[in-house]
């Protein structure tokens, strides 16, 4: 079953050039990115201790994340991300162009 959303997370582009794009995402509890697919490989750096959930291919994974945690993801995976906790969730997403 897809996420129930209380609204949209807020993206803020921090920097962009011909090689990279860095976007900060801020989520109130229950908000989502909405379904999307990255055209570039990317890294995520978590800024807050929170509970993050993501849905891919109808499967929802929910887990606690910690400030400073970093992970890599490949391009081309259609997904949605949700703040599944009761506090704020923020991370910086760094997309690698070309």
N, CA, C and O atoms as a CHARMM CRD file, in Angstrom:
* protein
*
  392
    1    1 UNK  N      0.84000  -1.18100   0.00000 PROA 1      0.00000
    2    1 UNK  CA     0.00000   0.00000   0.00000 PROA 1      0.00000
    3    1 UNK  C      0.88500   1.24400   0.00000 PROA 1      0.00000
    4    1 UNK  O      1.81100   1.32500   0.80700 PROA 1      0.00000
    5    2 UNK  N      0.63400   2.20500  -0.87000 PROA 2      0.00000
    6    2 UNK  CA     1.47400   3.42200  -0.94100 PROA 2      0.00000
    7    2 UNK  C      1.40000   4.24300   0.34000 PROA 2      0.00000
    8    2 UNK  O      0.46400   4.10800   1.12800 PROA 2      0.00000
    9    3 UNK  N      2.38800   5.08300   0.53100 PROA 3      0.00000
   10    3 UNK  CA     2.41200   5.98900   1.67800 PROA 3      0.00000
   11    3 UNK  C      1.18700   6.87800   1.69500 PROA 3      0.00000
   12    3 UNK  O      0.67100   7.27900   0.65100 PROA 3      0.00000
   13    4 UNK  N      0.72900   7.17900   2.90300 PROA 4      0.00000
   14    4 UNK  CA    -0.20500   8.28400   3.07600 PROA 4      0.00000
   15    4 UNK  C      0.67000   9.48700   3.39300 PROA 4      0.00000
   16    4 UNK  O      1.53900   9.41500   4.26200 PROA 4      0.00000
   17    5 UNK  N      0.44400  10.58700   2.69500 PROA 5      0.00000
   18    5 UNK  CA     1.28700  11.75800   2.85600 PROA 5      0.00000
   19    5 UNK  C      0.49900  12.89000   3.50200 PROA 5      0.00000
   20    5 UNK  O     -0.67600  13.09400   3.19800 PROA 5      0.00000
   21    6 UNK  N      1.16000  13.62800   4.40100 PROA 6      0.00000
   22    6 UNK  CA     0.55100  14.81600   4.98600 PROA 6      0.00000
   23    6 UNK  C      0.96900  16.07200   4.21700 PROA 6      0.00000
   24    6 UNK  O      0.61000  17.18400   4.60300 PROA 6      0.00000
   25    7 UNK  N      1.72300  15.89700   3.13600 PROA 7      0.00000
   26    7 UNK  CA     2.18200  17.02300   2.33700 PROA 7      0.00000
   27    7 UNK  C      3.51400  16.70800   1.69500 PROA 7      0.00000
   28    7 UNK  O      4.00100  15.57800   1.73700 PROA 7      0.00000
   29    8 UNK  N      4.08800  17.73300   1.10000 PROA 8      0.00000
   30    8 UNK  CA     5.33800  17.55800   0.35700 PROA 8      0.00000
   31    8 UNK  C      6.53900  18.02000   1.16700 PROA 8      0.00000
   32    8 UNK  O      6.49000  19.04900   1.84100 PROA 8      0.00000
   33    9 UNK  N      7.61800  17.24900   1.09200 PROA 9      0.00000
   34    9 UNK  CA     8.89500  17.68700   1.64500 PROA 9      0.00000
   35    9 UNK  C      9.36700  18.89700   0.84900 PROA 9      0.00000
   36    9 UNK  O      8.93500  19.10900  -0.28400 PROA 9      0.00000
   37   10 UNK  N     10.25300  19.68800   1.44400 PROA 10     0.00000
   38   10 UNK  CA    10.70500  20.93000   0.81600 PROA 10     0.00000
   39   10 UNK  C     12.14700  20.77100   0.31500 PROA 10     0.00000
   40   10 UNK  O     13.06500  20.59500   1.11700 PROA 10     0.00000
   41   11 UNK  N     12.35000  20.83400  -1.03000 PROA 11     0.00000
   42   11 UNK  CA    13.70800  20.78300  -1.56800 PROA 11     0.00000
   43   11 UNK  C     14.29200  22.19100  -1.72700 PROA 11     0.00000
   44   11 UNK  O     13.59300  23.12300  -2.12600 PROA 11     0.00000
   45   12 UNK  N     15.57300  22.32700  -1.41200 PROA 12     0.00000
   46   12 UNK  CA    16.28600  23.58600  -1.60800 PROA 12     0.00000
   47   12 UNK  C     17.60100  23.27000  -2.30800 PROA 12     0.00000
   48   12 UNK  O     18.44900  22.58500  -1.73700 PROA 12     0.00000
   49   13 UNK  N     17.78600  23.75300  -3.52600 PROA 13     0.00000
   50   13 UNK  CA    19.03700  23.52100  -4.24300 PROA 13     0.00000
   51   13 UNK  C     20.12000  24.37900  -3.58500 PROA 13     0.00000
   52   13 UNK  O     20.00400  25.60200  -3.51300 PROA 13     0.00000
   53   14 UNK  N     21.17100  23.71100  -3.10600 PROA 14     0.00000
   54   14 UNK  CA    22.26200  24.40400  -2.41400 PROA 14     0.00000
   55   14 UNK  C     23.37700  24.81300  -3.36400 PROA 14     0.00000
   56   14 UNK  O     23.97900  25.87300  -3.19400 PROA 14     0.00000
   57   15 UNK  N     23.65500  23.98400  -4.35800 PROA 15     0.00000
   58   15 UNK  CA    24.73200  24.25800  -5.31600 PROA 15     0.00000
   59   15 UNK  C     24.50900  23.37800  -6.53600 PROA 15     0.00000
   60   15 UNK  O     23.99700  22.26300  -6.43600 PROA 15     0.00000
   61   16 UNK  N     24.90800  23.90900  -7.70000 PROA 16     0.00000
   62   16 UNK  CA    24.81000  23.11500  -8.92600 PROA 16     0.00000
   63   16 UNK  C     25.79300  23.64000  -9.94600 PROA 16     0.00000
   64   16 UNK  O     25.94300  24.84700 -10.13600 PROA 16     0.00000
   65   17 UNK  N     26.46500  22.69400 -10.60500 PROA 17     0.00000
   66   17 UNK  CA    27.31900  23.03300 -11.73500 PROA 17     0.00000
   67   17 UNK  C     27.16700  21.93400 -12.77100 PROA 17     0.00000
   68   17 UNK  O     26.21300  21.15800 -12.71700 PROA 17     0.00000
   69   18 UNK  N     28.09100  21.86100 -13.70600 PROA 18     0.00000
   70   18 UNK  CA    27.96600  20.86800 -14.77300 PROA 18     0.00000
   71   18 UNK  C     28.32100  19.45000 -14.31900 PROA 18     0.00000
   72   18 UNK  O     28.12300  18.49900 -15.07500 PROA 18     0.00000
   73   19 UNK  N     28.84500  19.29100 -13.08800 PROA 19     0.00000
   74   19 UNK  CA    29.23900  17.97100 -12.59300 PROA 19     0.00000
   75   19 UNK  C     28.36700  17.42700 -11.46600 PROA 19     0.00000
   76   19 UNK  O     28.23200  16.21200 -11.31700 PROA 19     0.00000
   77   20 UNK  N     27.76500  18.33100 -10.66300 PROA 20     0.00000
   78   20 UNK  CA    27.00100  17.90700  -9.49400 PROA 20     0.00000
   79   20 UNK  C     25.83400  18.83600  -9.21000 PROA 20     0.00000
   80   20 UNK  O     25.79100  19.98200  -9.65700 PROA 20     0.00000
   81   21 UNK  N     24.88200  18.29100  -8.44400 PROA 21     0.00000
   82   21 UNK  CA    23.78000  19.08900  -7.92800 PROA 21     0.00000
   83   21 UNK  C     23.54300  18.64400  -6.48700 PROA 21     0.00000
   84   21 UNK  O     23.34300  17.45900  -6.22400 PROA 21     0.00000
   85   22 UNK  N     23.56700  19.60800  -5.54800 PROA 22     0.00000
   86   22 UNK  CA    23.32900  19.32300  -4.13700 PROA 22     0.00000
   87   22 UNK  C     22.00900  19.95500  -3.72600 PROA 22     0.00000
   88   22 UNK  O     21.80600  21.15900  -3.88500 PROA 22     0.00000
   89   23 UNK  N     21.11300  19.12600  -3.19500 PROA 23     0.00000
   90   23 UNK  CA    19.79000  19.58800  -2.78200 PROA 23     0.00000
   91   23 UNK  C     19.54500  19.18000  -1.33700 PROA 23     0.00000
   92   23 UNK  O     19.73900  18.02100  -0.96900 PROA 23     0.00000
   93   24 UNK  N     19.12100  20.13100  -0.52400 PROA 24     0.00000
   94   24 UNK  CA    18.71300  19.82600   0.85700 PROA 24     0.00000
   95   24 UNK  C     17.22300  19.51900   0.84200 PROA 24     0.00000
   96   24 UNK  O     16.43500  20.24900   0.24200 PROA 24     0.00000
   97   25 UNK  N     16.84500  18.43800   1.50300 PROA 25     0.00000
   98   25 UNK  CA    15.44000  18.05300   1.64400 PROA 25     0.00000
   99   25 UNK  C     15.05700  18.15500   3.11400 PROA 25     0.00000
  100   25 UNK  O     15.73600  17.60300   3.97900 PROA 25     0.00000
  101   26 UNK  N     13.95200  18.87100   3.39600 PROA 26     0.00000
  102   26 UNK  CA    13.42800  19.01300   4.75200 PROA 26     0.00000
  103   26 UNK  C     12.01100  18.45600   4.79500 PROA 26     0.00000
  104   26 UNK  O     11.14500  18.85700   4.01600 PROA 26     0.00000
  105   27 UNK  N     11.79000  17.52200   5.72100 PROA 27     0.00000
  106   27 UNK  CA    10.51800  16.82200   5.84900 PROA 27     0.00000
  107   27 UNK  C      9.90800  17.08600   7.22400 PROA 27     0.00000
  108   27 UNK  O     10.56500  16.86900   8.24200 PROA 27     0.00000
  109   28 UNK  N      8.67800  17.54400   7.26300 PROA 28     0.00000
  110   28 UNK  CA     7.89700  17.52000   8.49700 PROA 28     0.00000
  111   28 UNK  C      7.39000  16.07900   8.65100 PROA 28     0.00000
  112   28 UNK  O      7.38800  15.33200   7.67200 PROA 28     0.00000
  113   29 UNK  N      6.96900  15.67700   9.83300 PROA 29     0.00000
  114   29 UNK  CA     6.44600  14.31800   9.98400 PROA 29     0.00000
  115   29 UNK  C      5.33700  14.02000   8.97100 PROA 29     0.00000
  116   29 UNK  O      4.41700  14.81500   8.78200 PROA 29     0.00000
  117   30 UNK  N      5.44800  12.86000   8.32800 PROA 30     0.00000
  118   30 UNK  CA     4.42700  12.41900   7.38500 PROA 30     0.00000
  119   30 UNK  C      4.56300  12.92200   5.96700 PROA 30     0.00000
  120   30 UNK  O      3.82900  12.47200   5.08800 PROA 30     0.00000
  121   31 UNK  N      5.48300  13.84900   5.71400 PROA 31     0.00000
  122   31 UNK  CA     5.62000  14.38300   4.35400 PROA 31     0.00000
  123   31 UNK  C      6.49700  13.48000   3.49900 PROA 31     0.00000
  124   31 UNK  O      7.30200  12.70300   4.01400 PROA 31     0.00000
  125   32 UNK  N      6.32900  13.59500   2.18500 PROA 32     0.00000
  126   32 UNK  CA     7.04100  12.73400   1.23500 PROA 32     0.00000
  127   32 UNK  C      7.69000  13.56900   0.12700 PROA 32     0.00000
  128   32 UNK  O      7.36300  14.73800  -0.07500 PROA 32     0.00000
  129   33 UNK  N      8.61700  12.92600  -0.57700 PROA 33     0.00000
  130   33 UNK  CA     9.19900  13.56200  -1.76200 PROA 33     0.00000
  131   33 UNK  C      8.22400  13.47700  -2.92800 PROA 33     0.00000
  132   33 UNK  O      8.25000  14.31800  -3.82700 PROA 33     0.00000
  133   34 UNK  N      7.37000  12.46500  -2.91600 PROA 34     0.00000
  134   34 UNK  CA     6.55100  12.14600  -4.08100 PROA 34     0.00000
  135   34 UNK  C      7.35600  11.20800  -4.97400 PROA 34     0.00000
  136   34 UNK  O      8.58500  11.18100  -4.91000 PROA 34     0.00000
  137   35 UNK  N      6.66100  10.44500  -5.80300 PROA 35     0.00000
  138   35 UNK  CA     7.32700   9.47100  -6.66900 PROA 35     0.00000
  139   35 UNK  C      8.26300  10.18200  -7.63500 PROA 35     0.00000
  140   35 UNK  O      7.88800  11.17200  -8.26300 PROA 35     0.00000
  141   36 UNK  N      9.47900   9.66900  -7.74800 PROA 36     0.00000
  142   36 UNK  CA    10.45900  10.24000  -8.66200 PROA 36     0.00000
  143   36 UNK  C     11.52200   9.19900  -8.99900 PROA 36     0.00000
  144   36 UNK  O     11.62700   8.15500  -8.35600 PROA 36     0.00000
  145   37 UNK  N     12.30000   9.51500 -10.02000 PROA 37     0.00000
  146   37 UNK  CA    13.37900   8.64600 -10.47300 PROA 37     0.00000
  147   37 UNK  C     14.57600   9.52000 -10.81400 PROA 37     0.00000
  148   37 UNK  O     14.45300  10.46900 -11.58800 PROA 37     0.00000
  149   38 UNK  N     15.71700   9.21100 -10.24900 PROA 38     0.00000
  150   38 UNK  CA    16.92700   9.99100 -10.51200 PROA 38     0.00000
  151   38 UNK  C     17.55600   9.57500 -11.84000 PROA 38     0.00000
  152   38 UNK  O     17.64800   8.38800 -12.15300 PROA 38     0.00000
  153   39 UNK  N     17.98100  10.56000 -12.60400 PROA 39     0.00000
  154   39 UNK  CA    18.67200  10.30500 -13.85800 PROA 39     0.00000
  155   39 UNK  C     20.17400  10.23500 -13.66800 PROA 39     0.00000
  156   39 UNK  O     20.92300  10.06400 -14.63000 PROA 39     0.00000
  157   40 UNK  N     20.61900  10.36900 -12.39900 PROA 40     0.00000
  158   40 UNK  CA    22.04200  10.36000 -12.07100 PROA 40     0.00000
  159   40 UNK  C     22.26400   9.52900 -10.81200 PROA 40     0.00000
  160   40 UNK  O     21.37600   9.45500  -9.96300 PROA 40     0.00000
  161   41 UNK  N     23.43800   8.90000 -10.67400 PROA 41     0.00000
  162   41 UNK  CA    23.80400   8.28600  -9.40100 PROA 41     0.00000
  163   41 UNK  C     23.85800   9.40100  -8.35800 PROA 41     0.00000
  164   41 UNK  O     24.09900  10.56100  -8.69200 PROA 41     0.00000
  165   42 UNK  N     23.63000   9.03800  -7.07900 PROA 42     0.00000
  166   42 UNK  CA    23.62000  10.08700  -6.05800 PROA 42     0.00000
  167   42 UNK  C     24.02500   9.55400  -4.69600 PROA 42     0.00000
  168   42 UNK  O     23.99300   8.35000  -4.44100 PROA 42     0.00000
  169   43 UNK  N     24.40900  10.48400  -3.82500 PROA 43     0.00000
  170   43 UNK  CA    24.74000  10.20200  -2.43200 PROA 43     0.00000
  171   43 UNK  C     23.78300  10.99500  -1.55600 PROA 43     0.00000
  172   43 UNK  O     23.32100  12.07300  -1.93200 PROA 43     0.00000
  173   44 UNK  N     23.49400  10.44700  -0.38400 PROA 44     0.00000
  174   44 UNK  CA    22.64700  11.12600   0.59800 PROA 44     0.00000
  175   44 UNK  C     23.42400  11.23300   1.89600 PROA 44     0.00000
  176   44 UNK  O     24.01000  10.25300   2.35800 PROA 44     0.00000
  177   45 UNK  N     23.43100  12.44000   2.49300 PROA 45     0.00000
  178   45 UNK  CA    24.03800  12.67800   3.79300 PROA 45     0.00000
  179   45 UNK  C     22.91800  13.11700   4.73400 PROA 45     0.00000
  180   45 UNK  O     22.33400  14.18500   4.55600 PROA 45     0.00000
  181   46 UNK  N     22.62500  12.29300   5.72900 PROA 46     0.00000
  182   46 UNK  CA    21.54600  12.56400   6.67100 PROA 46     0.00000
  183   46 UNK  C     21.99200  13.65000   7.65200 PROA 46     0.00000
  184   46 UNK  O     23.11200  13.61600   8.16300 PROA 46     0.00000
  185   47 UNK  N     21.09700  14.62200   7.91000 PROA 47     0.00000
  186   47 UNK  CA    21.41300  15.73900   8.79800 PROA 47     0.00000
  187   47 UNK  C     20.76900  15.61900  10.17300 PROA 47     0.00000
  188   47 UNK  O     21.20000  16.28700  11.11300 PROA 47     0.00000
  189   48 UNK  N     19.74700  14.78100  10.31000 PROA 48     0.00000
  190   48 UNK  CA    19.01000  14.67100  11.57300 PROA 48     0.00000
  191   48 UNK  C     18.82400  13.20500  11.95800 PROA 48     0.00000
  192   48 UNK  O     18.74500  12.33500  11.09000 PROA 48     0.00000
  193   49 UNK  N     18.75700  12.93900  13.24400 PROA 49     0.00000
  194   49 UNK  CA    18.32300  11.62100  13.70900 PROA 49     0.00000
  195   49 UNK  C     16.82500  11.55500  13.44700 PROA 49     0.00000
  196   49 UNK  O     16.08500  12.44900  13.86000 PROA 49     0.00000
  197   50 UNK  N     16.36800  10.50500  12.76600 PROA 50     0.00000
  198   50 UNK  CA    14.96600  10.44500  12.35400 PROA 50     0.00000
  199   50 UNK  C     14.59500   9.02000  11.96300 PROA 50     0.00000
  200   50 UNK  O     15.41200   8.10400  12.04300 PROA 50     0.00000
  201   51 UNK  N     13.34300   8.85400  11.54000 PROA 51     0.00000
  202   51 UNK  CA    12.87800   7.58600  10.99000 PROA 51     0.00000
  203   51 UNK  C     12.50700   7.84600   9.53900 PROA 51     0.00000
  204   51 UNK  O     11.60000   8.62700   9.25100 PROA 51     0.00000
  205   52 UNK  N     13.21600   7.18600   8.62600 PROA 52     0.00000
  206   52 UNK  CA    13.00500   7.36200   7.19100 PROA 52     0.00000
  207   52 UNK  C     12.34300   6.10600   6.63600 PROA 52     0.00000
  208   52 UNK  O     12.69700   4.98600   7.00400 PROA 52     0.00000
  209   53 UNK  N     11.39000   6.30900   5.75700 PROA 53     0.00000
  210   53 UNK  CA    10.78200   5.18600   5.05200 PROA 53     0.00000
  211   53 UNK  C     10.90500   5.46100   3.56500 PROA 53     0.00000
  212   53 UNK  O     10.82300   6.60700   3.12400 PROA 53     0.00000
  213   54 UNK  N     11.10300   4.39500   2.79600 PROA 54     0.00000
  214   54 UNK  CA    11.12500   4.56200   1.34900 PROA 54     0.00000
  215   54 UNK  C     10.40900   3.38200   0.71800 PROA 54     0.00000
  216   54 UNK  O     10.43000   2.25800   1.22100 PROA 54     0.00000
  217   55 UNK  N      9.77300   3.68500  -0.40800 PROA 55     0.00000
  218   55 UNK  CA     9.01300   2.66900  -1.11800 PROA 55     0.00000
  219   55 UNK  C      9.59900   2.47700  -2.50500 PROA 55     0.00000
  220   55 UNK  O      9.82300   3.44100  -3.23800 PROA 55     0.00000
  221   56 UNK  N      9.84600   1.21800  -2.85700 PROA 56     0.00000
  222   56 UNK  CA    10.35000   0.83000  -4.17200 PROA 56     0.00000
  223   56 UNK  C      9.61900  -0.44800  -4.56800 PROA 56     0.00000
  224   56 UNK  O      9.55900  -1.40000  -3.78900 PROA 56     0.00000
  225   57 UNK  N      9.06600  -0.47100  -5.77300 PROA 57     0.00000
  226   57 UNK  CA     8.40300  -1.67900  -6.28700 PROA 57     0.00000
  227   57 UNK  C      7.35300  -2.23500  -5.32500 PROA 57     0.00000
  228   57 UNK  O      7.22700  -3.45000  -5.17600 PROA 57     0.00000
  229   58 UNK  N      6.60100  -1.34500  -4.67400 PROA 58     0.00000
  230   58 UNK  CA     5.53800  -1.78200  -3.78300 PROA 58     0.00000
  231   58 UNK  C      5.99500  -2.24500  -2.41600 PROA 58     0.00000
  232   58 UNK  O      5.16900  -2.63400  -1.59100 PROA 58     0.00000
  233   59 UNK  N      7.29300  -2.21100  -2.15900 PROA 59     0.00000
  234   59 UNK  CA     7.82200  -2.62900  -0.85900 PROA 59     0.00000
  235   59 UNK  C      8.28800  -1.40900  -0.07700 PROA 59     0.00000
  236   59 UNK  O      9.05600  -0.59100  -0.58300 PROA 59     0.00000
  237   60 UNK  N      7.81300  -1.29500   1.16600 PROA 60     0.00000
  238   60 UNK  CA     8.18500  -0.17800   2.03100 PROA 60     0.00000
  239   60 UNK  C      9.21700  -0.65200   3.04900 PROA 60     0.00000
  240   60 UNK  O      9.02300  -1.66000   3.72800 PROA 60     0.00000
  241   61 UNK  N     10.32100   0.09600   3.14200 PROA 61     0.00000
  242   61 UNK  CA    11.35900  -0.16100   4.13000 PROA 61     0.00000
  243   61 UNK  C     11.40800   1.04400   5.05300 PROA 61     0.00000
  244   61 UNK  O     11.48400   2.18400   4.59600 PROA 61     0.00000
  245   62 UNK  N     11.36400   0.78700   6.35700 PROA 62     0.00000
  246   62 UNK  CA    11.39800   1.86000   7.34100 PROA 62     0.00000
  247   62 UNK  C     12.55100   1.58300   8.29700 PROA 62     0.00000
  248   62 UNK  O     12.72900   0.46100   8.77200 PROA 62     0.00000
  249   63 UNK  N     13.34600   2.64600   8.57600 PROA 63     0.00000
  250   63 UNK  CA    14.45200   2.45900   9.50300 PROA 63     0.00000
  251   63 UNK  C     14.88200   3.77900  10.12900 PROA 63     0.00000
  252   63 UNK  O     14.65000   4.86000   9.58900 PROA 63     0.00000
  253   64 UNK  N     15.51700   3.64800  11.29000 PROA 64     0.00000
  254   64 UNK  CA    16.07900   4.81800  11.95100 PROA 64     0.00000
  255   64 UNK  C     17.35400   5.21200  11.22600 PROA 64     0.00000
  256   64 UNK  O     18.15100   4.35400  10.84500 PROA 64     0.00000
  257   65 UNK  N     17.54500   6.51000  11.03800 PROA 65     0.00000
  258   65 UNK  CA    18.78000   7.03700  10.46000 PROA 65     0.00000
  259   65 UNK  C     19.38300   8.02000  11.45500 PROA 65     0.00000
  260   65 UNK  O     18.68100   8.59400  12.28700 PROA 65     0.00000
  261   66 UNK  N     20.68500   8.20100  11.35500 PROA 66     0.00000
  262   66 UNK  CA    21.40300   9.07400  12.28000 PROA 66     0.00000
  263   66 UNK  C     22.09300  10.20100  11.53200 PROA 66     0.00000
  264   66 UNK  O     22.53300  10.02900  10.39500 PROA 66     0.00000
  265   67 UNK  N     22.18300  11.35200  12.17900 PROA 67     0.00000
  266   67 UNK  CA    22.90100  12.49300  11.59500 PROA 67     0.00000
  267   67 UNK  C     24.30200  12.06100  11.22400 PROA 67     0.00000
  268   67 UNK  O     24.99500  11.43500  12.02600 PROA 67     0.00000
  269   68 UNK  N     24.72400  12.38700  10.02000 PROA 68     0.00000
  270   68 UNK  CA    26.04700  12.04700   9.52600 PROA 68     0.00000
  271   68 UNK  C     26.07700  10.76900   8.71200 PROA 68     0.00000
  272   68 UNK  O     27.03400  10.52600   7.97600 PROA 68     0.00000
  273   69 UNK  N     25.04200   9.94700   8.83300 PROA 69     0.00000
  274   69 UNK  CA    24.98100   8.71100   8.04000 PROA 69     0.00000
  275   69 UNK  C     24.96600   9.07100   6.56200 PROA 69     0.00000
  276   69 UNK  O     24.31000  10.03100   6.15700 PROA 69     0.00000
  277   70 UNK  N     25.68400   8.30700   5.76700 PROA 70     0.00000
  278   70 UNK  CA    25.78600   8.57900   4.33600 PROA 70     0.00000
  279   70 UNK  C     25.58700   7.28300   3.56800 PROA 70     0.00000
  280   70 UNK  O     26.09200   6.23300   3.96700 PROA 70     0.00000
  281   71 UNK  N     24.85200   7.35800   2.46800 PROA 71     0.00000
  282   71 UNK  CA    24.68400   6.17000   1.62900 PROA 71     0.00000
  283   71 UNK  C     24.63600   6.57700   0.16400 PROA 71     0.00000
  284   71 UNK  O     24.37800   7.73500  -0.16400 PROA 71     0.00000
  285   72 UNK  N     24.88800   5.60800  -0.71000 PROA 72     0.00000
  286   72 UNK  CA    24.92100   5.81700  -2.15600 PROA 72     0.00000
  287   72 UNK  C     23.76900   5.07900  -2.80500 PROA 72     0.00000
  288   72 UNK  O     23.37300   4.00900  -2.34300 PROA 72     0.00000
  289   73 UNK  N     23.22000   5.65000  -3.88600 PROA 73     0.00000
  290   73 UNK  CA    22.14200   5.01400  -4.62600 PROA 73     0.00000
  291   73 UNK  C     22.40200   5.16100  -6.12600 PROA 73     0.00000
  292   73 UNK  O     22.94000   6.17400  -6.57400 PROA 73     0.00000
  293   74 UNK  N     22.01900   4.14800  -6.89200 PROA 74     0.00000
  294   74 UNK  CA    22.18200   4.23700  -8.34400 PROA 74     0.00000
  295   74 UNK  C     21.02400   4.99100  -8.98800 PROA 74     0.00000
  296   74 UNK  O     19.94500   5.10000  -8.40600 PROA 74     0.00000
  297   75 UNK  N     21.25200   5.50500 -10.17700 PROA 75     0.00000
  298   75 UNK  CA    20.18900   6.15700 -10.94000 PROA 75     0.00000
  299   75 UNK  C     19.16900   5.10600 -11.39000 PROA 75     0.00000
  300   75 UNK  O     19.44100   3.90500 -11.39700 PROA 75     0.00000
  301   76 UNK  N     17.98600   5.60200 -11.76400 PROA 76     0.00000
  302   76 UNK  CA    17.01200   4.75000 -12.42500 PROA 76     0.00000
  303   76 UNK  C     16.06900   3.95600 -11.54800 PROA 76     0.00000
  304   76 UNK  O     15.34000   3.11200 -12.07000 PROA 76     0.00000
  305   77 UNK  N     16.04000   4.18000 -10.23500 PROA 77     0.00000
  306   77 UNK  CA    15.11700   3.45700  -9.36300 PROA 77     0.00000
  307   77 UNK  C     13.96000   4.38700  -8.99800 PROA 77     0.00000
  308   77 UNK  O     14.16600   5.39900  -8.32700 PROA 77     0.00000
  309   78 UNK  N     12.75900   4.05400  -9.43200 PROA 78     0.00000
  310   78 UNK  CA    11.58100   4.87400  -9.10200 PROA 78     0.00000
  311   78 UNK  C     11.21500   4.62100  -7.64300 PROA 78     0.00000
  312   78 UNK  O     11.05700   3.47300  -7.22800 PROA 78     0.00000
  313   79 UNK  N     11.07800   5.70700  -6.85800 PROA 79     0.00000
  314   79 UNK  CA    10.84700   5.56400  -5.42700 PROA 79     0.00000
  315   79 UNK  C     10.16700   6.79000  -4.83400 PROA 79     0.00000
  316   79 UNK  O     10.04100   7.83400  -5.47500 PROA 79     0.00000
  317   80 UNK  N      9.73200   6.62700  -3.58300 PROA 80     0.00000
  318   80 UNK  CA     9.16900   7.71700  -2.79000 PROA 80     0.00000
  319   80 UNK  C      9.80500   7.62500  -1.41200 PROA 80     0.00000
  320   80 UNK  O     10.05500   6.52400  -0.92100 PROA 80     0.00000
  321   81 UNK  N     10.07100   8.77100  -0.77700 PROA 81     0.00000
  322   81 UNK  CA    10.68000   8.82400   0.54900 PROA 81     0.00000
  323   81 UNK  C      9.72700   9.56000   1.48200 PROA 81     0.00000
  324   81 UNK  O      9.12000  10.56000   1.09900 PROA 81     0.00000
  325   82 UNK  N      9.59900   9.05400   2.72400 PROA 82     0.00000
  326   82 UNK  CA     8.66900   9.63600   3.70100 PROA 82     0.00000
  327   82 UNK  C      9.35000   9.76900   5.05500 PROA 82     0.00000
  328   82 UNK  O     10.15500   8.92300   5.44400 PROA 82     0.00000
  329   83 UNK  N      9.01800  10.83900   5.76500 PROA 83     0.00000
  330   83 UNK  CA     9.41800  10.97800   7.16000 PROA 83     0.00000
  331   83 UNK  C      8.41000  10.17800   7.98000 PROA 83     0.00000
  332   83 UNK  O      7.26200  10.59200   8.14200 PROA 83     0.00000
  333   84 UNK  N      8.84600   9.03500   8.49300 PROA 84     0.00000
  334   84 UNK  CA     7.95700   8.14200   9.23800 PROA 84     0.00000
  335   84 UNK  C      8.03700   8.37000  10.74700 PROA 84     0.00000
  336   84 UNK  O      7.42800   7.63200  11.52100 PROA 84     0.00000
  337   85 UNK  N      8.78200   9.38300  11.15900 PROA 85     0.00000
  338   85 UNK  CA     8.93100   9.67700  12.58000 PROA 85     0.00000
  339   85 UNK  C      8.05100  10.82300  13.02400 PROA 85     0.00000
  340   85 UNK  O      7.24200  11.34600  12.25700 PROA 85     0.00000
  341   86 UNK  N      8.22700  11.20700  14.29400 PROA 86     0.00000
  342   86 UNK  CA     7.42000  12.30400  14.82800 PROA 86     0.00000
  343   86 UNK  C      8.20600  13.60400  14.96000 PROA 86     0.00000
  344   86 UNK  O      7.68600  14.58700  15.48900 PROA 86     0.00000
  345   87 UNK  N      9.44800  13.62300  14.48800 PROA 87     0.00000
  346   87 UNK  CA    10.26900  14.82700  14.47200 PROA 87     0.00000
  347   87 UNK  C     10.69700  15.13700  13.04900 PROA 87     0.00000
  348   87 UNK  O     10.32800  14.41200  12.12500 PROA 87     0.00000
  349   88 UNK  N     11.47100  16.20100  12.85400 PROA 88     0.00000
  350   88 UNK  CA    11.91700  16.56300  11.51000 PROA 88     0.00000
  351   88 UNK  C     12.91900  15.56300  10.93400 PROA 88     0.00000
  352   88 UNK  O     13.63500  14.88700  11.67200 PROA 88     0.00000
  353   89 UNK  N     12.95600  15.48500   9.63000 PROA 89     0.00000
  354   89 UNK  CA    13.94000  14.70000   8.88800 PROA 89     0.00000
  355   89 UNK  C     14.54800  15.62200   7.84300 PROA 89     0.00000
  356   89 UNK  O     13.82400  16.27900   7.09500 PROA 89     0.00000
  357   90 UNK  N     15.87500  15.67400   7.78800 PROA 90     0.00000
  358   90 UNK  CA    16.56700  16.47000   6.76800 PROA 90     0.00000
  359   90 UNK  C     17.76500  15.70900   6.26500 PROA 90     0.00000
  360   90 UNK  O     18.44800  15.01700   7.01900 PROA 90     0.00000
  361   91 UNK  N     18.01300  15.84900   4.96100 PROA 91     0.00000
  362   91 UNK  CA    19.22800  15.28300   4.37500 PROA 91     0.00000
  363   91 UNK  C     19.63400  16.10000   3.17200 PROA 91     0.00000
  364   91 UNK  O     18.83300  16.84100   2.60200 PROA 91     0.00000
  365   92 UNK  N     20.91300  15.95100   2.78700 PROA 92     0.00000
  366   92 UNK  CA    21.42300  16.55300   1.56600 PROA 92     0.00000
  367   92 UNK  C     21.64400  15.44100   0.56200 PROA 92     0.00000
  368   92 UNK  O     22.27500  14.42700   0.86100 PROA 92     0.00000
  369   93 UNK  N     21.11600  15.64400  -0.62700 PROA 93     0.00000
  370   93 UNK  CA    21.24100  14.68300  -1.72700 PROA 93     0.00000
  371   93 UNK  C     22.20400  15.28900  -2.74400 PROA 93     0.00000
  372   93 UNK  O     22.01700  16.42200  -3.18700 PROA 93     0.00000
  373   94 UNK  N     23.23200  14.52900  -3.11000 PROA 94     0.00000
  374   94 UNK  CA    24.23600  15.01500  -4.06200 PROA 94     0.00000
  375   94 UNK  C     24.18600  14.13800  -5.29300 PROA 94     0.00000
  376   94 UNK  O     24.59600  12.97800  -5.25400 PROA 94     0.00000
  377   95 UNK  N     23.68300  14.68900  -6.39200 PROA 95     0.00000
  378   95 UNK  CA    23.56300  13.96100  -7.64800 PROA 95     0.00000
  379   95 UNK  C     24.81400  14.19200  -8.49100 PROA 95     0.00000
  380   95 UNK  O     25.29200  15.31800  -8.63100 PROA 95     0.00000
  381   96 UNK  N     25.32700  13.10300  -9.04600 PROA 96     0.00000
  382   96 UNK  CA    26.55100  13.15100  -9.85400 PROA 96     0.00000
  383   96 UNK  C     26.17600  13.14400 -11.32700 PROA 96     0.00000
  384   96 UNK  O     25.64900  12.15400 -11.83400 PROA 96     0.00000
  385   97 UNK  N     26.44400  14.23500 -12.00700 PROA 97     0.00000
  386   97 UNK  CA    26.10000  14.35100 -13.42400 PROA 97     0.00000
  387   97 UNK  C     27.17400  13.68500 -14.27600 PROA 97     0.00000
  388   97 UNK  O     28.36600  13.79800 -13.99200 PROA 97     0.00000
  389   98 UNK  N     26.73900  12.99100 -15.31900 PROA 98     0.00000
  390   98 UNK  CA    27.65400  12.39100 -16.28700 PROA 98     0.00000
  391   98 UNK  C     28.58600  11.42800 -15.66400 PROA 98     0.00000
  392   98 UNK  O     29.41900  10.84100 -16.35400 PROA 98     0.00000
